[in-house]
């Protein structure tokens, strides 16, 4: 009975809602999914975050290739094209697209490999400021922004901070 109530509750949730489910895994014969010998008997279910009924775009739509979208345009159910502006305005959702998520994981893995190799050679990882109170390069074009009511600039290069670290007896430094 508890599982039936949970299913009614879950069926009212919108796509992309986040849930927390507690249950008991029991042996079963299930034909409708990949786990055919077990099932989850739901004990409790909570909606952690309910997604809006109308999302900016569906992850499934953003996952399709341009060729797939174009091929569908002359059918009775053409796939929508998710524009770059919608992706950037909703980056949190766009990162759920498997290809974009994979790129983030690959970047992380590459950085980890670089970090491990440099640390093995006795380098010290440093973290330099990214926002600074003024221009770091004389006369160079810089990105300016308001930072809590004060003007700030995006740092152009960590070179000055690396030189300061080296002069502080940190002979070999890196930043990723």
N, C-alpha and C positions, 0 to 999 in steps of 0.2 A: 504493500500500500504506500509506503514511504517513497519508493522509486517512482510510482505513478504520479504522486504529487510533485515530485522533483521534476519530472518530465513535463508536466503541465506548466510549472514555473519557468523552466528553461525554454519552452516553446514560445513564451511571451517575450523573451529577450531579443534584442536586435543583433544583427550580425556585427562582429567585432567587439561585443561586450566581453568583459573579463569576469570570469567566475572562479570561485574557490569551491571545489567539490571534495567532500569527505565520504568515503565509502569502504566497502569490504569486497575484496576480490574473491570470487567463488568459482568453483568448477561449473562449466555449463557447455551446452552444445549450441553454438551460435552460427548461423549460416549467412548473416548479412554483413559481416565485417571480417577483417583480416585476422583478428584474434578469435579463433573458432572454439577454443577450449576453456576460455575464461570470460567472465563478465564482471562488471562493477555494479554492485548493489549500492545505490546511493543512500547514505544516511542523512547527510546535510548538504545543502547547496546555498551559496551566498553569491549575490551579484556584487562584485568588488567595484566595478565601474560599468555603468550602462552606456553603450555607444548611442549617439543620436540616430534617429530613425533614418535620416538621410545623410549619408557620409559624403565627403567631397568627391570620392571615387572609390570603387571597389578594388581591392588588392588584385583580384582575379583579372580585372580589366587592365590594370597597369602592368600585369605580368605578360600580357600577350605581345608577340612580335609585331612590327609594322606590317610585315607580309601577311600575317594571320588576320590583322584588322582590315587591310586592304582587300584581301580575298573575300571577306564577309560582307563587304559593302553592297553587293548586288544580290544579297540573299534576303529572306524574309525576316532575319534577325541579325542585323549588322552589329558588330562589336563597337563600342564607343572608343574613341581615341582619347587618352589621358594626356593633356598638354603639359609642357614643361612648367608653366607657371603654377598650375594646380599641384604638381609634384613638389615644387619648391615651397609653396605656401603651406603644404601639409607634409613636410619632410618626415615627421613621425610616422605617418601612414605609408609613405613611399619606401621607407626603410624596411617595411614588412614584405615588399616585393622580393621574392627569392633571389633574383640576380643582384639586387642592390644589397641585400643582407649578406650575400656571399662575398661581395666586394669588400664590405666592412670587415668581415672575418679574415679575408686574405690579407688586407692591409695590416690588421692586427698581428697576424702570423708572421708577415715579413718584418714588421717592427720588432717583434719578439726575437726573431733570428738575428737581426742586426744587434739588438741590445745584448743578447747572450754572447755573440762573438766579440763585441767590444769590451764587455765586462770581463770576459775570459782573458783579454789582453791588458787588464788593469786600467781600463778607462773608467772615469767617473761620470755618471749621468748627471747633468745639471738641467735646471728648469729656469729659463730666463723670462723676464716680463714680456708679455705680448701687447699690453697697453702701457704707454708711457706718457708723461705730462707734456712733452714737446716733440718736435721733429728730431729724429736721430741722425738723419743724413742732411748735410747742408744743401739746401736748395732743391732737394728731391721732392717729387710729388708724393704726398702721404695721404693716407685715409684718416680723416678726422671724425670724431664722434663726441657726443655728450656723454660723460660718465658721472652720473649722480650730480649733475649741475656744474661739472667742471669739464673743460676741454681736454680731450685725450687723443693720442695718435696711435695708430697701429705700428708696432715696432717693425722696422724694415729688415734688420739683420741682428742676429744674436752675437755678432763678432765682438763687440765691445765687452759684453758680459763674459764671453769665452776668454778674452785676453785678461780680464780681471781675475777670473778663476785660475788661469795659468800663473799669473803673478802672485797668487795666494798659495802656491805650492801644490796646486792640483794640476800636475803636469800633462795629463792626457784627459781631455773632457769631450763629451759629445752630447748632442740633444737630438731627440727624434721628434 
